[in-house]
């Protein structure tokens, strides 16, 4: 039986989660994280996807993104997977998929939910007791979104940009 096609709306943010098979690790050393980040940036440019937040955990990834076309979300994830899986399999003498099925996705339709998802993603390493503060975790968008270190492939969402602005007239 064929899979149901996924439905994404143009210009509506999406929260992507992809886990390792049996929750096994998918990243083993810095080179692996760098490779995934490289292909994530490459896919974002190729498929016109704006990445707003991400975290690369040992056994899963979270990405908050917006695509101009709904079909671009699938192509974005396929682009990464078609490069990263063979890279890991070759490097570590493995075969087959490293992922637990298809990626999970949720549309993010409200501003409040967008900020909650962004916070959830960037605090993931803290909740997993990997670090005491998100600034201590290297493989996330926290450094970019906190203004510490710009990442060329992160696009600040207008909802996040508006935080702290005084909208009242004096």
C-alpha positions in Angstrom: 0.0 0.0 0.0 1.5 3.3 -1.0 2.3 6.0 1.6 -0.1 8.9 2.0 1.5 12.0 0.6 2.4 14.6 3.1 0.7 17.9 3.1 2.5 21.1 3.9 1.3 24.7 3.4 3.5 27.2 1.7 5.0 29.7 4.1 3.7 28.0 7.2 6.5 26.9 9.6 7.0 23.2 10.2 8.6 21.3 13.1 10.6 18.3 11.8 11.7 15.5 14.1 13.8 12.5 12.8 15.0 9.8 15.1 17.6 7.1 14.8 16.4 3.6 14.3 15.6 2.0 17.7 16.7 5.4 19.0 20.3 4.5 18.2 22.9 7.2 17.7 23.1 8.8 14.3 26.0 11.2 15.2 29.2 9.8 16.6 31.8 12.5 16.3 32.1 16.2 15.3 32.7 15.4 11.7 29.3 13.7 11.5 27.5 16.8 12.9 29.4 19.0 10.6 28.5 16.9 7.6 24.8 16.9 8.5 24.9 20.7 9.0 26.6 21.2 5.7 24.0 19.2 3.8 21.2 20.9 5.8 22.5 24.3 4.6 23.0 23.0 1.0 19.4 21.7 1.0 18.0 25.0 2.5 19.5 27.0 -0.4 18.6 24.5 -3.1 14.9 24.1 -2.0 14.4 27.7 -0.8 13.8 26.6 2.8 14.3 29.0 5.7 15.7 27.3 8.8 14.8 29.1 12.0 16.0 26.7 14.7 17.6 23.3 14.9 19.3 20.9 17.2 21.4 17.9 16.3 21.2 15.5 19.2 23.1 12.2 19.4 20.2 10.1 18.2 17.7 12.5 16.6 17.3 15.9 15.0 14.8 18.8 15.3 14.4 21.4 12.6 12.0 24.4 12.6 11.7 25.6 9.0 9.5 27.4 6.6 9.3 26.5 2.9 7.8 28.7 0.1 6.4 25.5 -1.5 4.9 22.7 0.5 6.7 20.1 -1.7 10.1 21.6 -0.7 9.9 20.3 2.8 10.1 16.7 1.6 12.8 17.5 -1.0 14.8 19.3 1.7 14.7 16.2 4.0 15.4 13.8 1.1 18.4 15.9 0.0 20.0 15.6 3.5 19.1 11.9 3.9 20.5 10.9 0.5 23.8 12.3 1.5 24.0 11.7 5.2 22.9 8.1 5.3 25.5 6.8 2.7 28.2 9.0 4.5 27.5 7.3 7.8 27.2 3.8 6.3 30.4 4.1 4.4 32.3 5.8 7.3 31.2 3.2 9.9 30.9 0.1 7.7 27.1 -0.1 8.1 24.3 -0.7 5.7 20.6 0.3 5.5 18.8 3.2 6.9 19.9 4.8 10.1 16.5 6.5 10.6 13.4 5.2 12.3 11.1 5.4 9.4 10.0 8.7 7.9 10.5 12.0 9.6 7.7 13.4 11.8 6.3 16.8 11.1 3.9 19.3 12.6 2.6 22.5 11.2 3.2 25.5 13.4 0.2 27.8 12.8 0.4 30.3 15.7 3.0 32.7 16.8 2.9 31.5 20.3 3.3 27.9 19.3 6.2 28.9 17.0 8.1 30.4 20.0 7.3 27.4 22.1 8.7 25.0 19.5 11.8 27.2 19.0 12.4 27.1 22.8 11.7 23.4 22.9 14.3 22.7 20.2 17.1 24.9 21.6 16.6 23.6 25.2 16.6 20.0 24.1 20.3 19.4 25.2 19.5 20.9 28.6 16.4 18.7 29.1 18.5 15.6 28.1 21.1 16.6 30.8 23.8 16.9 28.2 24.6 20.5 29.2 23.5 23.0 32.0 22.8 25.8 29.5 22.0 25.8 25.8 25.0 28.0 25.1 27.2 25.0 26.1 25.8 22.8 23.3 27.6 23.3 20.0 25.1 21.7 17.5 22.1 23.9 17.7 20.9 27.3 16.5 21.0 28.7 20.0 24.2 30.6 19.4 22.8 32.3 16.3 19.4 33.1 17.8 21.0 34.5 21.0 23.2 36.8 18.9 26.5 35.1 20.0 27.6 33.6 16.7 25.8 34.1 13.3 25.1 31.0 11.2 24.7 31.7 7.5 22.0 29.2 7.0 19.7 30.4 9.8 16.9 32.8 8.9 15.4 34.7 11.7 11.6 34.4 11.7 9.6 37.7 12.0 7.9 36.4 15.1 11.3 36.0 16.8 12.6 39.3 15.5 9.6 41.1 17.0 10.4 39.9 20.5 11.4 42.8 22.8 10.2 45.5 20.4 8.1 48.1 22.0 4.9 48.3 20.0 3.2 51.0 22.1 3.3 54.6 21.0 4.4 57.1 23.8 
